[in-house]
Amino acid sequence: MGSHEETPPDRWRRSVRCGASNGCVEVARLDDGAIHVRDTEDTLARLAFGPDEWRRFTDDAKEGRFDNP
């Protein structure tokens, strides 16, 4: 996984579904393949995932595994 050093600002992406709200998450893909995720309201706290972990997470989200019943 990538280091927790400062991620360049141009790497962070926010969903277009977020709109003008600031209650979203942002995702950044680093050169080493690591994925960083942060809350737009607390940009200092972030999670780091390896490419395979991120792929499993996004696949599960697309399949609805995290949806409320």
N, C-alpha and C positions, 0 to 999 in steps of 0.2 A: 504494500500500500504506500501511497505517497506520504510525504512528511506533512506536518502541520504548519509549515512555514507559510508566509503570506501568499495566497493565491492571487494571481494578477486579476484586477477588476474586470478586464474584458473577457475573462473565462466564465464568469458567473452568468447563468441563464435562469430566467423566471418564466413560468408558464404564462401564455397569453390569457389563460382563463383567470389569472390572478386579477387582472384589470388594475384599477387604481388602488386596490387594497394593499396594505403593507403586511397582512397576515398570511404570508405565503412562505414557501421554501424556495431556495435557489440551489442549482446544481452546477458544478464545474468539473470538466474532464481535464485532467492534467496530462502532461506529455508522457509520463510513465504508465498511463492507463488508469490510474487511481481516479475515483470519483469522490468529490467532496460535496457534502450537503450541509446547508446552513439555513437557519430561520432568518427571515428578513428583519425581524424585530430584535434579534440577538446575533449579530454577524460574527461575533468572536467565538461562539460555541459552534463547533462543526463536527460532523461525522465523516469518516473516510472509509471507503469500500474498495475492494479489489474489483477488477472487471467482472469476474465470474459471480461474485456476491451481488453486484449491482444487477447483472443480467437476471439472476434468480429472483431478486426482489421485483424488478419491473415485470417479469413474466407472471409472478404471483399476483401483482396488482392488476395486470390486464385480465387475468382469469377471475378476478373478483374475490380472491382469498381474504382480503382485508375489509370487504364490504360489511356493513352492519346488517344483521338479519331483518 
